[in-house]
Each structure stands twice: as structure tokens, then as C-alpha cells.
Amino acid sequence: MRYSRELQVAIETASIAGRAMRTAFHATGHTLTEHGLDASLEAMIREPLGAAFPSYGQLGEELPQADRLATDEQAHVWVIDPLDGSTHFEKCRRGAALSIALLRAGEPVLGVVFSPLYPNDKGDMIAWCEGQGLIRNGVPVHRRPLASALSSGHTVLTAPGAERDVKGNAEIVSPARFRGMPSIAYRLALLAVGEAEASYSINGPVSWDYAGGHALLRGVGGDLFDADGKPVVYGHDGRGGCGGICVGGTSTVANELLERLRQRRLGGHRSSSRKTLDLRGRTIEDAGQLSRAQGCLLGQLAGDSLGSLVEFQSSERIKASYPHGIRELQDGGTWGTLPGQPTDDSELALALARSLIEVGDYEGDAVARAYATWYSSSPFDMGSTTSMAFSAAARATSEAALAAQNAANKQSQANGALMRISPLAIFGCSLPKEILVKLARYDASLSHPHKVCQDVNAVYVVAIQHALKSGDPGEKVYRFVRAWAKTQDLDNAVMDWLRAAETSAPSDYQSQMGWCKIAFQNAFYQLLHASCLAEGVEDTVLRGGDTDTNACIAGALMGAVYGIEAVPFPWVDRVLTCRPMAGFRGVRRPRPVTYWPTDALELAEGLLDLSRKKASLC
């Protein structure tokens, strides 16, 4: 039997309900219990399904009085969860979803899972029915076969609460990594499309929580297993149980995870001290702008990680080691880091981002203290110019910014200020340009006060700001910032570098590899000449020299233009699951949780919100 009509109606119904979810998500001060959002969403889903298929049964979470048994011969039942992940939805954490499943005599034959807010308001809809292939946002998906064993390159999807016991969950999924997502159904949907190799839920899920995702998983040859390691089953009324735990994937992987879950009690201690960023009343509705801000941070982080594999090496040596190109974030490299792990470039960018969000503004002493705290954390990589300034800030008992400025090398034209500044551009998205430029120059003065360093900072943040605000393509962004630069009192060398980027990359990446000219000119060259973000970042790395810094600066600029969709998912996955935890298997460069990049998406949204609030006061 084919279910094309059922699938069409379910997708249309999910789209309508998803719009209502978006509206509620961005409303301030709402709660589900006060406004009955989950019940109204369920009614919104039930009505069109019932009208189109009156003989099919219905089972839902919120309106038990509307449940009904099937009257058709094949015992079709719709199983509905209107808002899976509601607790996190109320906290304005993205990743909640609505789930619609169709069972035939207890067998899942159709699934639609729609997360209308992840990773931004463009949303993500994944659907399948018997007789048709899996589709994601209307595009067919063909994933590789599900893994029969977990490896270090795999990801397991969990609830966001896994962050409360990072060590415990990391041990359970080892050698894989884990990523938290609020909705059980959406976790299974992401597993089905290939963003993970397994998923587990341990808080007593029931049929409406997982039926839609279960159907999608069956569509790609996977299954959902209960606490005893047996495939989850449903009655003719749509009800079913899993014994309090369910695991999606292949049988062998599911049973291995179940055994580990039985042996370890999760949540016994908190092994992550960083608080989850509270975005209630702070969410961003403009999907394009948020995508570009997310792309900016992820482009920075991924470029840094890719470049760290071959930092300081010549182009010739890199190409000999990677004859087919360098495209994967891998273990090892110059510093022995994990795939997705930041080096000094992006650790300082994260320090800046967190200072902005914690203080609610750019406050010079707070930023200098954040940099000083980083210096005192024994980072595995640090430039001499950066060290000179931030060591002084770390020693200061007060006025950390002034101490850094006084100690800073006045002659250096190194790239250490440019490499960390992209979060300021996101924070400055809605600010007047003169304020953003002033802050960018001030931040450079904390460690790299030379006029050239201040000028490249200014040009770079104005370019990112324009990209974030306008959504213009790279050529227009370049034309805009070049026209703006002509109105400023910039060093002639900086104007020459910006002009040269239109036709050529730097001629030498090696002999003065830390020079800000190389990273600056290269970033605009890649913006104009690379066909996509991944190509620009890879080409940057293949040119050798200070590869991590050059690539993170280019990656942030291109990410601000192209958005998160342009960052290859394997890069996104490695960044958002990177936890360099002390004492854990494979971690050679353990770092404090402050410098973990796992909350990059939330940081991007928080910075945009701050920009909006700050601009309203200007």
C-alpha cells in the first residue's frame, strides 16, 4: 500500500502547526500550561488528519478525550506528539519538534518530524512513508548504512541533560561523541538522515514521543530498541512501551549502549560547570541573519581546527601529505588536538564572546580579564605578542585593560588581534559603524596596538557586520567595505592589501607567517574567488604557514556571508561535540569548559540579541 496522500496531508499539517510553534517560541513570558499551546497544537494536527482520513484512529499526548480506535480493516492509527521537547521549548532552547506517525496494525509506515526552529527559523522537516524514500525539506536523502559499531568519528544523540554529566555520557558513547537535542523524535529523525549513528532516551519515553522518529529510522533500515534490546512494538491502538529506555540504531550498537546504560547511573555528579545560556526573551526571528551569525562562529571554529592539522608547515609539505586535499577535521596535527578543538585563535574568540554575553556589553576591563584568564589557563599555543600583553593583564590587580595596553608590543603587525575579533562583529551587527569600529580598534589595542592591526580589525568587522545585516553575496560585501574604507584614515598598506585581494592571494604565506597582511588579504581573496566556504577554507590551509589563524579568519568572514548551511555538516558536528576533557580517552590537550565550542549556536544567537538591545539604546 502506498501512502503518498497521507504523507502530503501530514506534511502540510505539520507546516501549519510549525508556524504556530514559531510564533509562540518568540513570544516573551509564555508558558505552555498557561496558554495551552501543546493542546492547541494537537487539535490543529488532529483536525485535518481526521477530516482527510475519517476511518483512521488517533492517539495523542495532550487530548486523550479525542483518541479513537481505527475502523478501517488495516487498523491505521495516527500517533501525534504536538510538542516534543516542551520543557526546553519553554526555556527557548531550539530543537523541540512536532511528530506525526502512522501505524498500520502496530507497524510504523509513515513519519513526519518537524523542528520548525532548528538551527534557526528556517526549520527542518524530515519525512518518509512506506514505498517512498526519506526526504528532508523536500529533498531526497540517501544516508550510508547505519554503523554496526561505534567509532571515534561517530556521534550519538542524547537529551540536553547529558551536559549535566558530561563524563558519564562520554563514557557511555565512547569512542563516539554525544550531542544533546531536546526532542526524542527529532533525535531519531537526525539519526535517520545520517547526522548520527545512534540515539538514546532514558526518561521513560512512550509511543507518541518516538513513533514518528521510529518510522523514519525504519525507512533507512534502522530500528528502535527497548530496555531489553528488543524492537519496540505497538498495539493496534497505537500504544506501546519501551521499559523506560529506548535506543535507536542497529541492534549491535543499541545493545552495547544498553549494557553501558545499565552499568552506569547517569547524573550522579555534574561534570560540566558551564551554565546553559538562557535565551528566554532573547531569540532571533530573522532566520537568514541568525544563520549568517551561526555560520560566522562555526566558520571561525572549523577553519581553526582544520588549519591546526598542519600549522607552520609549507604548502609543498602539506600537499605532499594530503595529495587529495585536506577536508576532514582530524585528531592530532601540530598540537595533538581533537577534531573541532579550538587553538589559541578561537579560544580567545570564545573568551570574547562569553565576556560580551556575561557583561551584556563590551567592557574593556572585563574583556581584558577574560583574556588574562585565558593566559593563566596554560594554553598550549600562544603567540609572543599576545603573551606579552595578557601576561601583564593577568598580573594586574586592577585596571587589567590598561596593564595590557601598557605592556603591548607597539611595533608588532601580527595577526593575534584579528584572529579573535569575529564575535565582536556579531555583537556589533546592529550598532552604528563608528561604535563598532571604535570597539574593534580598542580590542586590538589590548595586545596589538599598531595602527595597521587596528585598521585591519576595523575593516574586517565592518565587512562581517554588513554581511550579517544585508545578506549580500561576497562581491557586494567586498565592494561595500572597500568603498567604506576609502572614507577612513587607514594606513596605505591596509588599503593596498584590500585592493590586492580582488585579483590575488598573498604571494608568500610562509616567510612572515604571522603577519596580519596574509590573513587579511587572504580572507577577502577567498571571499571573492572561492566557490564556497569549504573550498575557501581548504585552499587557505593548503597554502601553508599560519594555517589555523588564516583559515579561521577566512572562515568567519565567509560564514557571515554564506550562513551555517555552507559549513559542511561533518565540520559542524565535530565542533559541536568537541569536549577536550581532562583524563578522558584520546584527549591530549585538555582545556577548561569555557573554551569548549559545544554551545557555539547559542552564543551566536545571544550575541545578535545583545546587538539588538544595545542598538536600541544608541
Secondary structure, 3 states (H helix, E strand, C coil): CCCHHHHHHHHHHHHHHHHHHHHHHHCCCCCHHHHCHHHHHHHHHHHHHHHHCCCCEEEECCCHHHCECCCCCCCEEEEEEEEECHHHHHCCCCCCEEEEEEEECCEEEEEEEEECCCCCCCCEEEEEECCCCCEECCEECCCCCCCCCCCCCCEEEECHHHHHHHHHHHHHHCCCEEEECCCHHHHHHHHHHCCCCEEEECCCCCHHHHHHHHHHHHCCCCEEECCCCCECCCCCCCCCCCCCCEEEECHHHHHHHHHHHHHCCCCCCCCCCCCCCCCCCCCCCCHHHHHHHHHHHHHHHHHHHHHHCCCCCCHHHHHHHCCCCCCCCCCECCCCECCCCCCHHHHHHHHHHHHHHHHCCCCHHHHHHHHHHHHCCCCCCCCHHHHHHHHHHHHCCCCHHHHHHHHCCCCCCECCCHHHCHHHHHHCCCCCHHHHHHHHHHHHHCCCCCHHHHHHHHHHHHHHHHHHHHCCCHHHHHHHHHHHHHCCCCCHHHHHHHHHCCCCCCCCCCCCCCEHHHHHHHHHHHHHHCCCHHHHHHHHHHCCCCHHHHHHHHHHHHHHHHCHHHCCHHHHHHHHCCCCCCCCCCCCCCCCHHHCCCCHHHHHHHHHHHHHHHHHHC
